[in-house]
Amino acid sequence: MIGTLCLREANEIHVIDYDAESEAVKCVNLIPHQHEIWHLAPCPFDPVKLFTCYNTGSNYMSTLWEASPADSSGKGSLKELTTLEGLKTPIRSMLWSPKDAPAVLSVEEEALRTWSLDGSRAVATASSQQAEELQHGLWAAAWDPHDLNAVATVSGNSLAFWDLRTMQRSQSVEQAHSNALRDVDFNPKHENHL
């Protein structure tokens, strides 16, 4: 999936299919989205669900959608399932839990929050509020696939690790890189590699 970030034009989500045998790339669904898409988070357990993070001009938002298949013209649509409430700072991204559970993590500029999703009623509830000692200017995070209670975050050129049970920083590496860090990810095949 690719989301557009256009201020003066219509924004869209492009669902891309790659055929490895022919090395062909094809857009199989074009879905309109009202606002600039800052981040897309497709659900790893349900291919029709996805989060988008965006700004309406006055509010920072993250919405869980259900995408419809493309019609004969190649266009699909989005059905809003729920929108996260109470976001006061820019939301950078949404992370789905690496296990098959309806839990997500919102990565906000000044907060980390875990959310529980109730699929039957399409309701999102913050189950953990702002983490203590949060670094200002949080940019990205990654859920550790080997420890479902651990998350790594980046802020500036620093790296921090958080325990989601207490929402407190468990350790940090100040000036982990000479340049600003924009993203972090864990190696799913090797523990403690990121």
C-alpha positions in Angstrom: 0.0 0.0 0.0 1.1 3.5 -0.8 -0.6 6.6 0.5 -0.3 10.1 -1.0 0.5 13.3 0.9 -0.8 16.1 -1.3 -1.8 19.4 0.2 -3.7 20.8 -2.9 -4.7 17.6 -4.7 -7.0 14.6 -3.8 -5.2 12.0 -1.7 -5.4 8.3 -2.4 -4.3 4.9 -1.2 -2.8 2.7 -3.9 -2.9 -1.0 -3.4 0.1 -2.4 -5.3 0.5 -6.0 -6.5 4.0 -7.3 -7.5 4.3 -10.4 -9.7 7.8 -11.8 -9.0 7.8 -14.0 -12.1 7.2 -11.2 -14.6 8.6 -8.5 -12.3 5.5 -6.5 -13.0 4.1 -3.9 -10.7 0.4 -3.1 -10.9 -2.1 -0.9 -9.0 -5.0 -3.3 -8.2 -7.1 -0.8 -6.1 -7.2 3.0 -5.9 -9.0 4.2 -2.8 -9.8 7.9 -2.2 -8.7 9.4 1.2 -9.9 12.9 2.2 -6.7 14.0 4.0 -3.0 13.9 3.6 -1.8 10.4 4.6 1.2 10.7 7.0 1.3 6.9 7.8 -0.4 3.7 6.7 -0.6 0.6 8.9 -2.3 -2.4 7.2 -3.4 -5.0 9.6 -1.2 -8.1 9.4 -4.1 -10.4 10.4 -7.0 -8.9 8.3 -6.1 -7.7 4.8 -9.1 -5.3 4.5 -8.3 -3.4 7.7 -5.8 -0.5 8.0 -5.0 2.6 10.0 -4.2 5.9 8.5 -2.6 8.8 10.4 -3.5 12.3 9.2 -4.1 15.9 10.1 -7.5 17.6 9.4 -5.9 21.1 9.7 -7.1 21.4 13.3 -6.8 17.9 14.7 -4.4 15.0 14.7 -6.2 11.8 13.8 -5.8 8.1 13.3 -8.6 6.1 11.9 -9.2 2.4 11.5 -10.8 1.7 8.1 -12.2 -1.3 6.3 -11.2 -1.1 2.6 -13.5 -2.4 -0.1 -12.3 -4.3 -3.1 -11.9 -2.4 -6.4 -15.0 -2.1 -8.6 -14.9 -2.4 -12.4 -13.3 1.1 -12.7 -10.4 -0.1 -10.4 -11.5 2.1 -7.4 -12.4 1.0 -3.9 -13.7 2.8 -0.9 -13.1 3.1 2.9 -15.6 2.5 5.6 -14.6 4.1 9.0 -14.6 1.6 11.8 -13.3 3.8 14.6 -11.2 7.0 15.1 -8.8 7.3 18.1 -9.9 10.0 20.4 -7.7 12.2 22.7 -4.7 12.8 20.4 -3.2 16.2 21.3 0.2 16.0 19.6 1.2 14.9 16.1 0.7 11.2 15.6 3.7 9.6 13.8 2.5 6.1 13.3 0.4 3.1 14.4 1.9 -0.3 15.2 -0.1 -3.5 15.2 0.8 -6.0 17.9 3.1 -8.7 16.4 0.7 -11.4 17.9 -2.7 -12.1 16.7 -4.5 -9.8 19.0 -6.6 -6.6 18.6 -4.0 -4.3 20.1 -2.2 -1.4 18.6 0.3 1.2 19.7 0.1 4.9 18.7 3.4 6.7 18.4 2.8 10.3 19.0 5.3 13.1 19.2 5.1 13.2 23.0 3.3 10.0 23.9 3.1 6.3 23.5 -0.3 4.7 24.0 -1.5 1.2 23.8 -5.1 0.7 22.5 -7.4 -2.2 22.6 -9.8 -2.7 19.7 -13.2 -4.2 20.1 -13.9 -5.5 16.6 -17.6 -6.3 17.3 -18.3 -2.7 18.2 -15.4 -1.0 16.3 -14.3 0.8 19.5 -10.7 1.8 20.4 -9.9 2.3 24.1 -6.6 3.6 25.4 -5.4 1.0 27.8 -2.2 2.7 28.7 -1.7 6.4 28.8 1.4 8.6 28.2 4.6 6.9 29.0 6.7 8.5 31.8 10.0 10.2 31.0 9.1 10.4 27.3 11.7 12.0 25.1 10.4 15.1 23.4 10.1 14.7 19.6 9.4 11.0 19.4 9.7 10.0 15.8 9.2 6.3 15.3 8.9 3.0 17.2 9.0 -0.8 16.6 7.4 -3.6 18.6 9.9 -6.3 19.5 8.7 -9.6 17.9 10.6 -11.6 20.5 9.2 -9.7 23.5 5.7 -8.5 23.2 6.1 -6.2 26.2 9.0 -4.3 24.6 9.1 -1.4 22.2 12.1 0.5 20.8 11.7 4.3 20.0 13.8 6.9 18.3 14.0 10.6 19.1 16.7 12.8 17.6 19.8 10.7 17.5 18.8 8.6 20.6 17.3 5.1 20.9 15.1 4.1 23.9 13.5 0.8 25.0 10.2 0.7 26.8 8.4 -1.9 28.9 4.7 -1.7 27.9 3.6 -3.3 31.2 4.7 -0.2 33.1 5.0 2.2 30.2 8.4 3.2 31.5 11.8 3.4 29.8 13.8 0.3 30.5 17.1 1.5 28.9 18.3 4.1 26.4 21.3 4.8 24.2 21.9 8.5 24.0 23.5 9.6 20.7 23.1 6.2 19.2 23.9 7.7 15.8 25.6 10.9 14.7 22.6 11.9 12.6 18.9 12.1 13.4 17.2 8.7 13.5 13.9 8.5 11.5 13.0 4.9 11.9 13.8 1.7 13.8 12.9 -2.0 13.2 13.7 -5.3 14.8 15.1 -8.3 12.9 12.4 -11.0 13.3 14.9 -13.8 12.9 17.5 -12.7 15.4 16.8 -11.7 18.9 18.3 -8.3 20.1 19.1 -7.2 16.5 17.6 -4.0 15.2 
